[in-house]
Amino acid sequence: MSDDLYTKKGRRLTVSLGGDVFDARSGRRMGRRRGDRIYGPNGQYAGTIFGRTVVYRRPDSVGRRGSLVPTQRLGSRSVIAKRMGRVIPGEEPFQDV
């Protein structure tokens, strides 16, 4: 079983039971969830979760959680829903991933 999250611009992410975060479309591993934060494959902060939306917040970016071993998961064919109407402070996460 997995949970779905969305980036600020509506990109769908899937979180596995173990906490790994994948791009729902490509299946590429984006990082790992730790509480309300996501850390990228390099162990650096990638985003903070607000409800079901992930945003990059500079104040939260202090810290590192160790690197992850790259893996891939099969993508999903579902359509990515754009989330509108909510204003959440922060930037689009995973800009350099």
A tleap script that builds the chain and sets N, CA, C and O, in Angstrom:
source leaprc.protein.ff14SB
mol = sequence {
  NMET SER ASP ASP LEU TYR THR LYS LYS GLY
  ARG ARG LEU THR VAL SER LEU GLY GLY ASP
  VAL PHE ASP ALA ARG SER GLY ARG ARG MET
  GLY ARG ARG ARG GLY ASP ARG ILE TYR GLY
  PRO ASN GLY GLN TYR ALA GLY THR ILE PHE
  GLY ARG THR VAL VAL TYR ARG ARG PRO ASP
  SER VAL GLY ARG ARG GLY SER LEU VAL PRO
  THR GLN ARG LEU GLY SER ARG SER VAL ILE
  ALA LYS ARG MET GLY ARG VAL ILE PRO GLY
  GLU GLU PRO PHE GLN ASP CVAL
}
set mol.1.N position { 0.849 -1.181 0.000 }
set mol.1.CA position { 0.000 0.000 0.000 }
set mol.1.C position { 0.891 1.240 0.000 }
set mol.1.O position { 1.982 1.227 0.569 }
set mol.2.N position { 0.428 2.290 -0.630 }
set mol.2.CA position { 1.212 3.518 -0.692 }
set mol.2.C position { 0.289 4.726 -0.595 }
set mol.2.O position { -0.921 4.629 -0.801 }
set mol.3.N position { 0.891 5.856 -0.277 }
set mol.3.CA position { 0.161 7.118 -0.196 }
set mol.3.C position { 0.628 8.014 -1.321 }
set mol.3.O position { 1.765 7.908 -1.782 }
set mol.4.N position { -0.253 8.898 -1.763 }
set mol.4.CA position { 0.115 9.848 -2.797 }
set mol.4.C position { 0.273 11.234 -2.200 }
set mol.4.O position { -0.505 11.653 -1.343 }
set mol.5.N position { 1.295 11.937 -2.669 }
set mol.5.CA position { 1.531 13.332 -2.335 }
set mol.5.C position { 1.640 14.075 -3.651 }
set mol.5.O position { 1.750 13.454 -4.708 }
set mol.6.N position { 1.609 15.386 -3.598 }
set mol.6.CA position { 1.732 16.212 -4.795 }
set mol.6.C position { 2.713 17.339 -4.521 }
set mol.6.O position { 2.765 17.872 -3.412 }
set mol.7.N position { 3.498 17.703 -5.546 }
set mol.7.CA position { 4.360 18.865 -5.402 }
set mol.7.C position { 3.483 20.110 -5.541 }
set mol.7.O position { 2.299 20.012 -5.862 }
set mol.8.N position { 4.058 21.242 -5.304 }
set mol.8.CA position { 3.313 22.499 -5.375 }
set mol.8.C position { 2.693 22.719 -6.760 }
set mol.8.O position { 1.633 23.333 -6.875 }
set mol.9.N position { 3.353 22.220 -7.805 }
set mol.9.CA position { 2.842 22.385 -9.173 }
set mol.9.C position { 1.978 21.214 -9.640 }
set mol.9.O position { 1.586 21.167 -10.806 }
set mol.10.N position { 1.674 20.262 -8.743 }
set mol.10.CA position { 0.756 19.183 -9.095 }
set mol.10.C position { 1.403 17.881 -9.533 }
set mol.10.O position { 0.685 16.967 -9.938 }
set mol.11.N position { 2.696 17.749 -9.474 }
set mol.11.CA position { 3.382 16.506 -9.835 }
set mol.11.C position { 3.084 15.464 -8.749 }
set mol.11.O position { 3.288 15.721 -7.562 }
set mol.12.N position { 2.606 14.305 -9.158 }
set mol.12.CA position { 2.211 13.277 -8.196 }
set mol.12.C position { 3.412 12.456 -7.739 }
set mol.12.O position { 4.232 12.026 -8.551 }
set mol.13.N position { 3.503 12.246 -6.435 }
set mol.13.CA position { 4.542 11.428 -5.825 }
set mol.13.C position { 3.866 10.294 -5.074 }
set mol.13.O position { 2.796 10.478 -4.494 }
set mol.14.N position { 4.485 9.126 -5.084 }
set mol.14.CA position { 3.972 7.982 -4.358 }
set mol.14.C position { 4.929 7.655 -3.230 }
set mol.14.O position { 6.140 7.584 -3.438 }
set mol.15.N position { 4.394 7.456 -2.040 }
set mol.15.CA position { 5.202 7.104 -0.881 }
set mol.15.C position { 4.924 5.649 -0.534 }
set mol.15.O position { 3.783 5.280 -0.255 }
set mol.16.N position { 5.967 4.821 -0.553 }
set mol.16.CA position { 5.796 3.404 -0.239 }
set mol.16.C position { 5.636 3.210 1.259 }
set mol.16.O position { 5.864 4.133 2.040 }
set mol.17.N position { 5.249 2.027 1.650 }
set mol.17.CA position { 5.062 1.705 3.053 }
set mol.17.C position { 6.347 1.918 3.849 }
set mol.17.O position { 6.293 2.271 5.027 }
set mol.18.N position { 7.494 1.708 3.222 }
set mol.18.CA position { 8.781 1.901 3.881 }
set mol.18.C position { 9.240 3.349 3.933 }
set mol.18.O position { 10.267 3.641 4.544 }
set mol.19.N position { 8.500 4.272 3.303 }
set mol.19.CA position { 8.841 5.690 3.333 }
set mol.19.C position { 9.586 6.192 2.114 }
set mol.19.O position { 9.887 7.384 2.040 }
set mol.20.N position { 9.903 5.318 1.140 }
set mol.20.CA position { 10.557 5.780 -0.081 }
set mol.20.C position { 9.571 6.573 -0.917 }
set mol.20.O position { 8.397 6.214 -1.018 }
set mol.21.N position { 10.055 7.657 -1.518 }
set mol.21.CA position { 9.215 8.544 -2.321 }
set mol.21.C position { 9.609 8.389 -3.790 }
set mol.21.O position { 10.785 8.499 -4.135 }
set mol.22.N position { 8.625 8.133 -4.652 }
set mol.22.CA position { 8.846 7.920 -6.080 }
set mol.22.C position { 8.024 8.910 -6.891 }
set mol.22.O position { 6.942 9.321 -6.472 }
set mol.23.N position { 8.544 9.292 -8.055 }
set mol.23.CA position { 7.754 10.045 -9.024 }
set mol.23.C position { 6.729 9.055 -9.573 }
set mol.23.O position { 7.108 8.011 -10.104 }
set mol.24.N position { 5.449 9.360 -9.455 }
set mol.24.CA position { 4.396 8.426 -9.854 }
set mol.24.C position { 4.397 8.139 -11.345 }
set mol.24.O position { 3.988 7.054 -11.762 }
set mol.25.N position { 4.842 9.079 -12.150 }
set mol.25.CA position { 4.824 8.891 -13.597 }
set mol.25.C position { 6.019 8.062 -14.085 }
set mol.25.O position { 5.839 7.106 -14.839 }
set mol.26.N position { 7.218 8.417 -13.665 }
set mol.26.CA position { 8.418 7.741 -14.172 }
set mol.26.C position { 8.870 6.576 -13.308 }
set mol.26.O position { 9.595 5.703 -13.784 }
set mol.27.N position { 8.456 6.547 -12.045 }
set mol.27.CA position { 8.909 5.504 -11.135 }
set mol.27.C position { 10.270 5.786 -10.518 }
set mol.27.O position { 10.794 4.961 -9.770 }
set mol.28.N position { 10.838 6.927 -10.819 }
set mol.28.CA position { 12.162 7.297 -10.305 }
set mol.28.C position { 12.094 7.599 -8.811 }
set mol.28.O position { 11.189 8.294 -8.349 }
set mol.29.N position { 13.050 7.075 -8.070 }
set mol.29.CA position { 13.107 7.335 -6.638 }
set mol.29.C position { 13.567 8.760 -6.407 }
set mol.29.O position { 14.630 9.168 -6.875 }
set mol.30.N position { 12.748 9.521 -5.674 }
set mol.30.CA position { 13.031 10.925 -5.422 }
set mol.30.C position { 13.652 11.141 -4.049 }
set mol.30.O position { 14.331 12.143 -3.827 }
set mol.31.N position { 13.425 10.208 -3.123 }
set mol.31.CA position { 13.968 10.360 -1.791 }
set mol.31.C position { 13.278 9.475 -0.786 }
set mol.31.O position { 12.718 8.432 -1.126 }
set mol.32.N position { 13.329 9.914 0.473 }
set mol.32.CA position { 12.732 9.155 1.571 }
set mol.32.C position { 12.024 10.105 2.531 }
set mol.32.O position { 12.526 11.181 2.856 }
set mol.33.N position { 10.859 9.681 2.968 }
set mol.33.CA position { 10.073 10.479 3.912 }
set mol.33.C position { 10.537 10.188 5.334 }
set mol.33.O position { 10.699 9.035 5.733 }
set mol.34.N position { 10.745 11.264 6.086 }
set mol.34.CA position { 11.054 11.181 7.518 }
set mol.34.C position { 10.137 12.167 8.224 }
set mol.34.O position { 10.406 13.368 8.226 }
set mol.35.N position { 9.066 11.680 8.820 }
set mol.35.CA position { 8.091 12.559 9.459 }
set mol.35.C position { 7.408 13.431 8.422 }
set mol.35.O position { 6.826 12.919 7.466 }
set mol.36.N position { 7.473 14.746 8.602 }
set mol.36.CA position { 6.840 15.664 7.649 }
set mol.36.C position { 7.829 16.202 6.626 }
set mol.36.O position { 7.518 17.160 5.919 }
set mol.37.N position { 9.012 15.607 6.532 }
set mol.37.CA position { 10.031 16.061 5.576 }
set mol.37.C position { 10.456 14.938 4.635 }
set mol.37.O position { 10.349 13.755 4.956 }
set mol.38.N position { 10.944 15.348 3.462 }
set mol.38.CA position { 11.474 14.399 2.489 }
set mol.38.C position { 12.924 14.767 2.231 }
set mol.38.O position { 13.258 15.934 2.027 }
set mol.39.N position { 13.779 13.755 2.244 }
set mol.39.CA position { 15.207 13.931 1.973 }
set mol.39.C position { 15.532 13.213 0.683 }
set mol.39.O position { 15.109 12.075 0.475 }
set mol.40.N position { 16.292 13.880 -0.197 }
set mol.40.CA position { 16.644 13.338 -1.500 }
set mol.40.C position { 17.621 12.181 -1.418 }
set mol.40.O position { 18.092 11.843 -0.332 }
set mol.41.N position { 17.937 11.560 -2.574 }
set mol.41.CA position { 18.871 10.441 -2.614 }
set mol.41.C position { 20.254 10.783 -2.053 }
set mol.41.O position { 20.970 9.895 -1.593 }
set mol.42.N position { 20.629 12.049 -2.089 }
set mol.42.CA position { 21.926 12.469 -1.565 }
set mol.42.C position { 21.873 12.758 -0.065 }
set mol.42.O position { 22.888 13.129 0.526 }
set mol.43.N position { 20.704 12.592 0.556 }
set mol.43.CA position { 20.541 12.809 1.982 }
set mol.43.C position { 20.190 14.231 2.361 }
set mol.43.O position { 19.955 14.516 3.535 }
set mol.44.N position { 20.149 15.134 1.387 }
set mol.44.CA position { 19.824 16.522 1.691 }
set mol.44.C position { 18.319 16.748 1.668 }
set mol.44.O position { 17.578 16.062 0.965 }
set mol.45.N position { 17.892 17.720 2.448 }
set mol.45.CA position { 16.484 18.100 2.519 }
set mol.45.C position { 15.955 18.403 1.118 }
set mol.45.O position { 16.608 19.089 0.331 }
set mol.46.N position { 14.751 17.876 0.815 }
set mol.46.CA position { 14.144 18.127 -0.490 }
set mol.46.C position { 12.792 18.816 -0.376 }
set mol.46.O position { 12.383 19.513 -1.304 }
set mol.47.N position { 12.088 18.638 0.738 }
set mol.47.CA position { 10.786 19.272 0.864 }
set mol.47.C position { 10.104 18.973 2.178 }
set mol.47.O position { 10.476 18.044 2.895 }
set mol.48.N position { 9.084 19.785 2.485 }
set mol.48.CA position { 8.268 19.620 3.684 }
set mol.48.C position { 6.839 19.328 3.247 }
set mol.48.O position { 6.350 19.913 2.281 }
set mol.49.N position { 6.176 18.430 3.952 }
set mol.49.CA position { 4.816 18.019 3.608 }
set mol.49.C position { 3.813 18.857 4.395 }
set mol.49.O position { 3.875 18.937 5.622 }
set mol.50.N position { 2.884 19.483 3.663 }
set mol.50.CA position { 1.766 20.220 4.237 }
set mol.50.C position { 0.503 19.550 3.728 }
set mol.50.O position { 0.143 19.720 2.563 }
set mol.51.N position { -0.176 18.794 4.573 }
set mol.51.CA position { -1.339 18.036 4.111 }
set mol.51.C position { -0.872 16.964 3.154 }
set mol.51.O position { -0.225 16.002 3.568 }
set mol.52.N position { -1.193 17.115 1.871 }
set mol.52.CA position { -0.743 16.176 0.838 }
set mol.52.C position { 0.154 16.866 -0.192 }
set mol.52.O position { 0.413 16.317 -1.263 }
set mol.53.N position { 0.628 18.073 0.137 }
set mol.53.CA position { 1.452 18.852 -0.773 }
set mol.53.C position { 2.875 18.975 -0.234 }
set mol.53.O position { 3.077 19.210 0.957 }
set mol.54.N position { 3.860 18.813 -1.124 }
set mol.54.CA position { 5.271 18.929 -0.745 }
set mol.54.C position { 5.825 20.230 -1.307 }
set mol.54.O position { 5.695 20.499 -2.501 }
set mol.55.N position { 6.445 21.040 -0.448 }
set mol.55.CA position { 7.080 22.282 -0.880 }
set mol.55.C position { 8.486 22.349 -0.297 }
set mol.55.O position { 8.770 21.764 0.748 }
set mol.56.N position { 9.353 23.070 -0.989 }
set mol.56.CA position { 10.703 23.310 -0.502 }
set mol.56.C position { 10.679 24.593 0.316 }
set mol.56.O position { 10.234 25.634 -0.167 }
set mol.57.N position { 11.158 24.519 1.554 }
set mol.57.CA position { 11.214 25.694 2.424 }
set mol.57.C position { 12.643 25.859 2.903 }
set mol.57.O position { 13.199 24.959 3.531 }
set mol.58.N position { 13.231 26.991 2.612 }
set mol.58.CA position { 14.624 27.238 3.001 }
set mol.58.C position { 14.894 27.057 4.493 }
set mol.58.O position { 15.919 26.474 4.847 }
set mol.59.N position { 14.013 27.536 5.389 }
set mol.59.CA position { 14.299 27.343 6.821 }
set mol.59.C position { 14.376 25.863 7.233 }
set mol.59.O position { 15.079 25.519 8.184 }
set mol.60.N position { 13.659 25.002 6.524 }
set mol.60.CA position { 13.669 23.576 6.843 }
set mol.60.C position { 14.856 22.844 6.228 }
set mol.60.O position { 15.080 21.671 6.528 }
set mol.61.N position { 15.611 23.516 5.378 }
set mol.61.CA position { 16.660 22.845 4.614 }
set mol.61.C position { 17.942 22.588 5.393 }
set mol.61.O position { 18.879 22.007 4.846 }
set mol.62.N position { 18.013 23.002 6.648 }
set mol.62.CA position { 19.200 22.770 7.448 }
set mol.62.C position { 19.180 21.318 7.924 }
set mol.62.O position { 18.236 20.890 8.588 }
set mol.63.N position { 20.217 20.571 7.586 }
set mol.63.CA position { 20.312 19.184 8.025 }
set mol.63.C position { 20.486 18.221 6.882 }
set mol.63.O position { 20.215 18.542 5.725 }
set mol.64.N position { 20.944 17.031 7.224 }
set mol.64.CA position { 21.213 15.982 6.252 }
set mol.64.C position { 20.936 14.640 6.910 }
set mol.64.O position { 21.197 14.479 8.102 }
set mol.65.N position { 20.422 13.688 6.176 }
set mol.65.CA position { 20.039 12.405 6.741 }
set mol.65.C position { 20.757 11.211 6.129 }
set mol.65.O position { 20.245 10.097 6.234 }
set mol.66.N position { 21.898 11.378 5.506 }
set mol.66.CA position { 22.615 10.249 4.905 }
set mol.66.C position { 22.082 9.924 3.529 }
set mol.66.O position { 20.918 10.189 3.230 }
set mol.67.N position { 22.925 9.351 2.689 }
set mol.67.CA position { 22.526 9.077 1.310 }
set mol.67.C position { 21.686 7.811 1.215 }
set mol.67.O position { 21.697 6.971 2.115 }
set mol.68.N position { 20.961 7.691 0.116 }
set mol.68.CA position { 20.113 6.536 -0.152 }
set mol.68.C position { 20.650 5.782 -1.356 }
set mol.68.O position { 21.270 6.373 -2.240 }
set mol.69.N position { 20.417 4.497 -1.390 }
set mol.69.CA position { 20.809 3.688 -2.541 }
set mol.69.C position { 19.759 3.866 -3.625 }
set mol.69.O position { 18.573 3.678 -3.352 }
set mol.70.N position { 20.153 4.228 -4.864 }
set mol.70.CA position { 19.172 4.449 -5.930 }
set mol.70.C position { 18.394 3.174 -6.271 }
set mol.70.O position { 18.976 2.098 -6.407 }
set mol.71.N position { 17.082 3.310 -6.407 }
set mol.71.CA position { 16.225 2.220 -6.858 }
set mol.71.C position { 15.187 2.808 -7.790 }
set mol.71.O position { 15.052 4.029 -7.881 }
set mol.72.N position { 14.455 1.959 -8.482 }
set mol.72.CA position { 13.414 2.432 -9.381 }
set mol.72.C position { 12.161 1.625 -9.135 }
set mol.72.O position { 12.227 0.444 -8.791 }
set mol.73.N position { 11.036 2.252 -9.309 }
set mol.73.CA position { 9.745 1.619 -9.130 }
set mol.73.C position { 8.941 1.857 -10.388 }
set mol.73.O position { 9.102 2.887 -11.042 }
set mol.74.N position { 8.081 0.924 -10.735 }
set mol.74.CA position { 7.258 1.085 -11.926 }
set mol.74.C position { 6.359 2.297 -11.806 }
set mol.74.O position { 5.801 2.556 -10.740 }
set mol.75.N position { 6.214 3.041 -12.889 }
set mol.75.CA position { 5.391 4.242 -12.894 }
set mol.75.C position { 3.906 3.931 -12.940 }
set mol.75.O position { 3.506 2.787 -13.157 }
set mol.76.N position { 3.114 4.931 -12.741 }
set mol.76.CA position { 1.666 4.800 -12.765 }
set mol.76.C position { 1.130 5.453 -14.030 }
set mol.76.O position { 1.703 6.429 -14.513 }
set mol.77.N position { 0.049 4.930 -14.565 }
set mol.77.CA position { -0.538 5.513 -15.784 }
set mol.77.C position { -1.635 6.517 -15.482 }
set mol.77.O position { -2.230 7.086 -16.397 }
set mol.78.N position { -1.901 6.733 -14.217 }
set mol.78.CA position { -2.985 7.658 -13.882 }
set mol.78.C position { -2.612 9.097 -14.214 }
set mol.78.O position { -1.434 9.447 -14.276 }
set mol.79.N position { -3.597 9.896 -14.418 }
set mol.79.CA position { -3.406 11.304 -14.756 }
set mol.79.C position { -3.052 12.081 -13.492 }
set mol.79.O position { -3.653 11.867 -12.440 }
set mol.80.N position { -2.089 12.969 -13.595 }
set mol.80.CA position { -1.691 13.773 -12.449 }
set mol.80.C position { -2.678 14.927 -12.291 }
set mol.80.O position { -2.878 15.730 -13.201 }
set mol.81.N position { -3.278 14.982 -11.122 }
set mol.81.CA position { -4.267 16.033 -10.850 }
set mol.81.C position { -3.564 17.297 -10.391 }
set mol.81.O position { -2.705 17.250 -9.511 }
set mol.82.N position { -3.918 18.406 -10.971 }
set mol.82.CA position { -3.371 19.695 -10.546 }
set mol.82.C position { -4.127 20.166 -9.319 }
set mol.82.O position { -5.357 20.175 -9.303 }
set mol.83.N position { -3.399 20.551 -8.308 }
set mol.83.CA position { -3.997 21.047 -7.074 }
set mol.83.C position { -4.055 22.561 -7.157 }
set mol.83.O position { -3.030 23.217 -7.338 }
set mol.84.N position { -5.254 23.119 -7.024 }
set mol.84.CA position { -5.404 24.561 -7.147 }
set mol.84.C position { -6.158 25.108 -5.945 }
set mol.84.O position { -6.849 24.373 -5.238 }
set mol.85.N position { -6.016 26.401 -5.726 }
set mol.85.CA position { -6.784 27.075 -4.711 }
set mol.85.C position { -6.130 27.152 -3.349 }
set mol.85.O position { -6.620 27.879 -2.484 }
set mol.86.N position { -5.038 26.431 -3.120 }
set mol.86.CA position { -4.353 26.478 -1.832 }
set mol.86.C position { -3.040 27.214 -1.990 }
set mol.86.O position { -2.269 26.947 -2.912 }
set mol.87.N position { -2.795 28.133 -1.089 }
set mol.87.CA position { -1.528 28.847 -1.101 }
set mol.87.C position { -0.700 28.317 0.053 }
set mol.87.O position { -1.063 28.483 1.218 }
set mol.88.N position { 0.409 27.681 -0.270 }
set mol.88.CA position { 1.302 27.130 0.731 }
set mol.88.C position { 2.651 27.802 0.546 }
set mol.88.O position { 3.183 27.818 -0.564 }
set mol.89.N position { 3.214 28.359 1.613 }
set mol.89.CA position { 4.508 29.028 1.483 }
set mol.89.C position { 5.603 28.038 1.113 }
set mol.89.O position { 5.670 26.943 1.671 }
set mol.90.N position { 6.445 28.417 0.189 }
set mol.90.CA position { 7.558 27.574 -0.228 }
set mol.90.C position { 7.652 27.486 -1.731 }
set mol.90.O position { 6.814 28.028 -2.451 }
set mol.91.N position { 8.684 26.794 -2.206 }
set mol.91.CA position { 8.957 26.661 -3.633 }
set mol.91.C position { 8.706 25.232 -4.089 }
set mol.91.O position { 8.508 24.341 -3.263 }
set mol.92.N position { 8.713 25.009 -5.392 }
set mol.92.CA position { 8.574 23.682 -5.971 }
set mol.92.C position { 9.776 22.832 -5.548 }
set mol.92.O position { 10.919 23.249 -5.741 }
set mol.93.N position { 9.532 21.631 -4.966 }
set mol.93.CA position { 10.647 20.778 -4.562 }
set mol.93.C position { 11.253 20.025 -5.745 }
set mol.93.O position { 10.690 20.033 -6.840 }
set mol.94.N position { 12.373 19.390 -5.533 }
set mol.94.CA position { 13.048 18.542 -6.518 }
set mol.94.C position { 13.435 19.286 -7.786 }
set mol.94.O position { 13.356 18.718 -8.875 }
set mol.95.N position { 13.853 20.543 -7.674 }
set mol.95.CA position { 14.263 21.323 -8.842 }
set mol.95.C position { 15.519 20.750 -9.496 }
set mol.95.O position { 15.646 20.774 -10.720 }
set mol.96.N position { 16.436 20.244 -8.698 }
set mol.96.CA position { 17.711 19.770 -9.255 }
set mol.96.C position { 17.779 18.254 -9.352 }
set mol.96.O position { 18.840 17.701 -9.637 }
set mol.97.N position { 16.651 17.570 -9.116 }
set mol.97.CA position { 16.649 16.106 -9.169 }
set mol.97.C position { 16.101 15.651 -10.488 }
set mol.97.O position { 16.013 14.449 -10.738 }
savepdb mol mol.pdb
quit
